């Protein structure tokens, strides 16, 4: 059947190429109607309005924002594509592309590592483990744009695969290049520098796995002898507070960093010029509890968001914090610079750096919010404002944040508070000036509703946010 979105894509390509799209192009734009509330919006579109929707993507100055759905059954994951106006930051949904893989859901807190439970089928959680669409993967960089802006990578936690797309048409069209085994269980996070990509798998002991990357073709091929275990104690799917959270190659390309939440560990591997990690990993115990996401400042210092960094127990209220470290490139050791600087919020889980500022997303009380920190040339952080944005500005269970390259706009992905088992996701758009956040818009249409467990055959909401 010809859906409005399908017709719009064909019309756009016919106009651009003067011919109809070939079969390869067609397969990346699903023709089946999703059984999800947000798609009903498009069922009522006329042909004209659908063409106008995609036509908005042709300006030379446009950008894009990508959001990944997290569907553990049915046709699996998709990437939602939004046109981004670089002048005012506003978004307009222009497409949806299947990843060819399944979503997944981590277990909630309160489970000890190594708990003996039966293994679940791919994409499902054992019957006595509950998960939540409010934090389905508990990680950062599950969706990643390459340094060049030419490729997009996505994890499929439920099918143990990663998907590579080629980014075209000023970012507003994704061409599926390939779906690749992740080399482990429950992939959570992806990093890329140059022609090297690493994937963090969170299930069981957890590991990192290296791939060779072609920036021209956006293809991946696994690098032999690059798998390194995290030696974690967990199960598959992993539990929220014990699983790894993020992997990243350092800005200078000399090392790889990964965080493990439950053991409060920061792992570091030296990285050779050919992209091979050292056999031995250097493990630093985090200054604060539950090191989650991280980023690097302009001098390569490591900035770590700690979900409960200033607390004594996990979980504990109002104890979110940020610590910073200098990295010794010769041996991978970390030297503490700023120790668990508090923001007086709970569950400081997502963190980004831009232009001398650090932004954290706090998923819980006293109110779901965004906090801002300043960071100087030596890597020392100080709290600027907390909350810098909260429910009054549309923040509602934030699970990821991203910043435009020019630092002018901050995007916050919200899952929405669950009401009768269902949450309404949204994207909050903020103008950033001197670290001060000014709400521009809140987009709450065109995103799949989140649902509670154990409805494994239904939509589990959204996870992952990337921007060009």
N, C-alpha and C positions, 0 to 999 in steps of 0.2 A: 504493500500500500504506500501511496505517496503522501507523507506527512508534510505539513507546512515547512518544517525545518529542512526536510529532505529536498523539497522543491526549491527552497531558498538557496541551499548550497549548490544545486544544479544550475539555477539561474545565474548565480554569482560566477560560477566557473565557466558557463557558456559565454557570459559577457566578457570575462577576462581572457579566455583562451579561444573564443569563437567556435568552440566545439564542446560537446557534452563531456563530463568527466569520465575517465576510464574506470574500469572495474576496481582497480586498486584504490582509487580515491573514494569510490562509493562505500567500500567496506568499512571505512573509518567513520562513517556517519550513519548511526543506526536508524533503520526505518521502522523498527517496532516501537509501539507506544509504551512508555514506561507506566507501570501501575503505581504511580507515585503522585501525590497531590500537586507538586510544582509543575508537572508536565501538563496538567489540565489547562494551564494558562495558554499554552501554545495550541491546544486543540481547537480553540475558538478563533485563532488568527486567520485572517484572509490571506490570499496569495500576495496581495499588494503590501500588506503590513509586514509579512514575513520577509519580503525582499527588501523593504526599507530597513528592517532590523539588521540584516547582514550588510546592507549597503553602507551602514554607518562606520564600517571598519576600514574603508579604503583611504582615509586621509593619511598623508605621509608622516604626520606627527603623532599618530595614535600609538598607544601602548596596549597592554593586556594584563589581566589578572586571571589566574587559574585557581580553581578550587576542586578538590577531589571528593567525590562521593565515597561512601564506605558501605558498600552493599555486599553482604556475606553470602547471598544466594542469588538465584535467578541469573540474569545476564552479567552480574558482577559490577565492578567499579567503573566509573566514568569520570572524565574531567570536564568540568563546566568552564566555558570560556567567556570572559567578559571583556568587552572593549573598554579601555581606560582613556579618558580624556586627560592629557598631561597638563592642561591649563587649569582645570578646576578639580581634577581627581575623581570625577564622577564615573560610574560604571554603567554599562548596558550589556545585558547578556546577549551573546551572539551565537552560541553553539554548545554542543555536547558531544563528546567522543568517548567511546568505550576503550578501556585499557586492556581488555582481554584477560583480566584476572579478577580474583575475589577479594573482598575486604575481610577484616578480622576485628576481633574485640578482645582486649586484654581483660583479665579478671580485676575485680575491685580490691581495695586494700583490706587488710585484716587477715590475709593469708600468709602463713610463714613460708619462706623459701624451702623448696624441697618437699612440700606437702604431697603426699602420695594420692594422686587422683588419676583416673583413667585417661588415656590419650583420646582426644576428640577427632572426629573427621575434619578434613581440611575446611577451614573457614568457620568452624564452630567452636564453642566453648563447652567444656564438660558440664554436665547437668548441675553439679553442685558448685559451680563457679559463675558468678554473675558479672556482667559487664555493663557499660553505660555508653550511650552515644555522646555524652558530655565529654568524654575523653577516651575515644575508642582505641587509639594506638599509643597514647601517652608518650609521644616522641616529637622531635622537631626535624624538619627537612624530609618529610615523607614525600614531598613534591618539590622538585628542584629544577630551576632554570640553569642551564650551563653558563659558564662565565661569558661566553660569546653572545648569549641570547639566542642561539640557533636551535638548541635542543631542550627538551623537557623530559625529565625522568620521574616516574611514579612507582611507588611500592604497591604490591598486591599481597598484603599480609596473609590472607587466607589461602592463597594458592602458591606461596613461596616463590613468587616471581617479581620481576621488575619490568616496567614498560618504558620504551624509548620512543619519543615523538620528534619529528622535525617541525620546527616552528616556522610558519609561512604567513604571508599576507599581513605584514606589520604586526605579527603576533596573534592574529585573530583566526588563524586556521592551523589545526594540528594534523599532521600526517603520521599515522602509525607506522613506525619503522620496524619494531620487533618486540617480542615478549621473551624474556630470558630467565632461566632459573637463577635464583638469588644466591645459591650455594649454601643455604641453611634454612632454618625454620623461622617463619614470622618476620620478614624484613620490615624494618621500622624507619630507616633513615638512609639518605644517600648524600655523598659528597663528590665533588669533581674539581680537579685542577689540571689544566693542560689536557693531555691525552690519557689521564688516569682517573678512574672512578672507583670508589669503594662503597660497599653496601654493608650496613649494620643489620645483622639478623638477631632477633631478641629471644627466640624460643630456646628452651633448654639451657645449655651452657652459654649460648650466644657466641657469635663470631663476627669478624669482618672478612670480606672477600673482595679481591681486587679485579678490575676489568680494564681492558684497553678500550679507549674511546676514540672514535673518529668524529671530529667536530664537523667535518664536511657532510658526512652521511648520517650522523647521529646513531651509528651502530655501536654495539658493545660486544666484546668477546672476553670471556673469563681468562684471567691471568693465572697460569699454573703456579703453584707454590706460594700463593699470597694469602691463603686462609689462615687466620690467627684466632684462637679461642679466647674468649673473655673469662673462661673458667667460672662463670656465674653458677649459682644454684637456683634453678627455677624450673618451670614446666612449660609445656607448649599447648595452647597459647600461654604467654607469660602473665604474671600478675602485675598490676599497675605500678605498685610502689617498689617492686624488686627488679623490674626489667631494665635493660639498657634504654637510653633515651635519645642519644644523638651521636653521630660520627662526623668528623670534619678533617680534611687535610689543612694543615696550617697555611697561612698566606704565603710564606716563602717556600712551601712545598717540601720542607725538610722533615715533617713528621705528621702523624695521624693522632687525633685525640678522640676519645669516646668516653661517655659517662655511663656509670652503672648506679642506678638510684638506690636500691636496697642496701648495697654494701658501701655506699657513700664513697665510691671510688672514681678517680679520673685516670684513665688508661692512656698511655702514650707509646707509640712505636716510632722509631727512627725510620725514615723513608729514603730509599736510594733514589738516584737520579732516574733509574729505569722504572720506578714505581713499586719496588718490592719492600715490604715492611721488615724490620728487624725481627729475628726469631724471638728475642726476649722483649717483653713489654715492661715499661716502668709504670708502677701504680702509685699514685699519690692519694692519700685519704683526704677527702674534701674537708675544708675548714668548717663548713656547716653541713647540716643534714640534708640528704636527698639532692645531690647535684643533678640538675635536670638538663636544661638547654644551655648553650653557650655561644659566644661569638668572639671575634678578635677585634681589638682597636687598631688604629692606624699604625701603631708601632709593633703589632703582632702579639701584644699581651692578651692573655686568655681571660675572658669575662664569663663567669659562671653564675647562672641563676639557681638558687637553692630554694626548693619548695618550702622547706621548714628550717632554713639555715640558721636562724637565731634561736631555735627551740632546743629542748632537751629530749623530746619524744616525737615519734611519728605516728599519726599526724598531731600537730599542735597549732592552735589558732594564732593568727597575727604575727607569725614568725618568719615570713618570707624574707629573703635577703639576697645580696649579690656580693661575691668575692672575686678578686682579680689576682692573677698570677703572671710572673715573668717566666718565659720558657727558655731553658738552656738547650740550645740546638745540638750541643755536642753529646749530651747524655740523656736528654729528655726529662730531666728533673724540673720541678716547678718551685718557684720562690714566691711565697705569699706577699702580695702588695697591700690589698685592702681586705680586711677580715670580716665577712658576713655583715655587710652594711645593711641594716634592716629597712624595710619599707612599710612595716606594720600592717601587712596584708597576709592573706593565707594562700598557699599553693602558688608560689611564684614559679611558674613552669616554663614560660616562653620568653625569650630574650633576644633583642636585636641591638646592634650598634650602628650609629650613623652620625657623622659630622660632630664628634665630640660628645655625643649623647648616648645613653643607654636606656632602652625602653623595655619594661617587663610587663607581661600579661599575668594577672593574678586571678585564678579560676574560682576562688571561693571568697569567704567573708573577710572583713565585715561587709564588704560588697564586692562582687566581681568588678575588676578595675584594671587600669593601666597606671603604672608608676614610671616616673622619669628620674634619671640620675645624670649627673655630669661626670666626665672623666677627663683627667688632665694628661699631659704628655708622658708622665711617669706611670700611668695606669691606675692612679688613685681615683676611686669613685666617691661621690657624695650624693646623698638623696636630694633631689630638687623639689619634687612634688609627688605626694601620694595621698589620695588618688589624684592623678592628673586628668583622668576621665573615669566615669563610673556609670551606673544605671541611668543617671539623668542625661547622659550623652549616648544612650543606647547600648552600653556594654552589658552583655547578658551571657554569662558563662563563656568567656573568651578561651579559645583553644589554639590560636596561632596569630602571629602578627608578622607583617612584612612592610618594608619601607621602599619607596621609589628610589632609584639610583641617585637622583638629585637631592634626596632628603626632604623633599617638599611635602610628601604625603605619606601618612601612616595608615595601613589597612589592618583591621582587626576582624578575624573570623570568629563569630559567636555561634554556639550551638543552640542557645536558648534554654531557659529553665524548663525542666520537664513539668508539664501540667497534664494530669491523667495519663502519664506514660509517654507523652509526646512533646517534643521541643520544636520551636520554630527558629531555624538558623537565620543569620543575617551577616552582612558585612558592614562594619562601621568605617567611614572614611573621614580622616582628620587632616586638616592643613597643619603643617608643622612650621613654626617660626620661633627660633631661639629656644627650642625645646618645649614650647607651649603648644598644647593641642587645642585646635578649634574644629568642632564638628562641622563637616561639610554635608554629609548625607549618610543615611542608613538604608541599605538595600536589603529588603526582606522578601523579595519575590524572586522566583526562579531557583530556589534552593530546596533540596529534599528535606522533609521533616525527619527529625530523629525519633526513634522508637526505643522502648526499653526491651531488655531480655525477657524471656527466651524466644523472641520472635525472629529466629535466625533467617527466615526466608523473606524478611521484609527489609526495607531501607533502614540503615543504622545512622543516617545523618551525613555529616560532612567531616572531612579531616584533611589538612594540608592546604597551604596557601602559598602561592608563588607569583612573582610579578616581573614584568619587563616594562 
